[in-house]
Amino acid sequence: MKATISSALRSLGLLHISDRIFYLYQRSKNKKNNTEFELANPEVKLPPDYMMFESYGLNYSKYYNEGKKTAQWILDIVKPYIKFENKKILDWGCGPARVVRHMPTLLGNTNQVFGTDYNPKTIQWCSQFIKSVEFSKNELDPPTVYEDETFDMIYGISIFTHLSEEKNIAWYEELIRVANVGAVLFLTTQGDAYLEKMTEKEKEIYNKGEIVERGKVVEGHRVYSTFHPPVYMRNLFEKHAKVLKHIPGVKKEWGIEQDIWVLKKEF
Ligand SMILES: C[S@@+](CC[C@H](N)C(=O)[O-])C[C@H]1O[C@@H](n2cnc3c(N)ncnc32)[C@H](O)[C@@H]1O
């Protein structure tokens, strides 16, 4: 039912408007908790409300505390495959630094941490307030500003999920270009657990092993949504990398987890 309504709003070109209304609702719903968080944590630099909402949600405590937990969770998953000493780490699609702002502290100072995003306001905010990370801006299409074979680890949390099939492919090639041979990549996609959110027509496409694009809105924005059959992504990833881990997402009480892919660049 929800999928059908959002599909109708998408077709009518009304999804950005309904998302804006949702933002205003979230702002008022979280107002009390957010004010309490600010008063209790005056040292924490917080991005402007819409910037935070656009990339994650509008709960300051979750932005900061869940961001920290997510950073640690990523490091725990990749720990068997990389020793963090004198390494360069990239957060692709870093948004307003929810995760990457915690990485320098968690990784220690022999490592260098970088973040890139296509949203100029976000990168401006990050560069101004998060000094322990080096930020740069990319366009919606590749490339990034980085030289070939720069990074030892690259992660991208919920970025493929907002890009078309064509850009999924182009960005995977770009991430491979800037990764060292042997580098670890940690990427998330919307896999089988999202079937319940799809319309019958979308399920048909997905079950044929094809990427489902929910377009008709600005690509890269949170309301642009893409679903990725694992068989398709494995084929794509194995063009340059070994799949070290694929952890399919499952339904939780808070929502649906994305699939996690841990890759090692081979060539
Ligand atoms: C759902 S948010 C996730 C942000 C961040 N990774 C996190 O976990 O908090 C998606 C992010 O992808 C960024 N994005 C979308 N298309 C992009 C592209 N082509 N290149 C870089 N970033 C992109 C958006 O600006 C946004 O910050």
The ligand as an SDF file (V2000), in Angstrom:
LIG
                    3D

 27 29  0  0  0  0  0  0  0  0999 V2000
   21.5590    8.3060    2.9290 C   0  0  0  0  0  0  0  0  0  0  0  0
   22.8120    9.5090    2.8630 S   0  0  0  0  0  0  0  0  0  0  0  0
   24.1030    8.6820    3.7550 C   0  0  0  0  0  0  0  0  0  0  0  0
   25.1420    9.6090    4.3240 C   0  0  0  0  0  0  0  0  0  0  0  0
   26.2450    8.9350    5.1150 C   0  0  0  0  0  0  0  0  0  0  0  0
   26.9110    7.9250    4.3390 N   0  0  0  0  0  0  0  0  0  0  0  0
   25.6970    8.3410    6.3950 C   0  0  0  0  0  0  0  0  0  0  0  0
   25.6710    7.1030    6.5220 O   0  0  0  0  0  0  0  0  0  0  0  0
   25.3240    9.1020    7.2770 O   0  0  0  0  0  0  0  0  0  0  0  0
   23.3560    9.4560    1.2000 C   0  0  0  0  0  0  0  0  0  0  0  0
   24.4970   10.3860    0.9100 C   0  0  0  0  0  0  0  0  0  0  0  0
   24.9720   10.1290   -0.4150 O   0  0  0  0  0  0  0  0  0  0  0  0
   25.3510   11.3480   -0.9820 C   0  0  0  0  0  0  0  0  0  0  0  0
   25.4470   11.1410   -2.4290 N   0  0  0  0  0  0  0  0  0  0  0  0
   24.4530   10.8920   -3.3150 C   0  0  0  0  0  0  0  0  0  0  0  0
   24.9530   10.7610   -4.5570 N   0  0  0  0  0  0  0  0  0  0  0  0
   26.2950   10.8890   -4.4460 C   0  0  0  0  0  0  0  0  0  0  0  0
   27.3640   10.8510   -5.3750 C   0  0  0  0  0  0  0  0  0  0  0  0
   27.1640   10.6580   -6.6870 N   0  0  0  0  0  0  0  0  0  0  0  0
   28.6220   11.0170   -4.9160 N   0  0  0  0  0  0  0  0  0  0  0  0
   28.8390   11.2360   -3.5940 C   0  0  0  0  0  0  0  0  0  0  0  0
   27.8710   11.3050   -2.6770 N   0  0  0  0  0  0  0  0  0  0  0  0
   26.6130   11.1310   -3.0950 C   0  0  0  0  0  0  0  0  0  0  0  0
   24.2840   12.3190   -0.5160 C   0  0  0  0  0  0  0  0  0  0  0  0
   24.6580   13.6540   -0.6410 O   0  0  0  0  0  0  0  0  0  0  0  0
   24.1420   11.8740    0.9440 C   0  0  0  0  0  0  0  0  0  0  0  0
   25.0530   12.5340    1.7690 O   0  0  0  0  0  0  0  0  0  0  0  0
  1  2  1  0
  2  3  1  0
  2 10  1  0
  3  4  1  0
  4  5  1  0
  5  6  1  0
  5  7  1  0
  7  8  2  0
  7  9  1  0
 10 11  1  0
 11 12  1  0
 11 26  1  0
 12 13  1  0
 13 14  1  0
 13 24  1  0
 14 15  1  0
 14 23  1  0
 15 16  2  0
 16 17  1  0
 17 18  1  0
 17 23  2  0
 18 19  1  0
 18 20  2  0
 20 21  1  0
 21 22  2  0
 22 23  1  0
 24 25  1  0
 24 26  1  0
 26 27  1  0
M  CHG  2   2   1   9  -1
M  END
$$$$
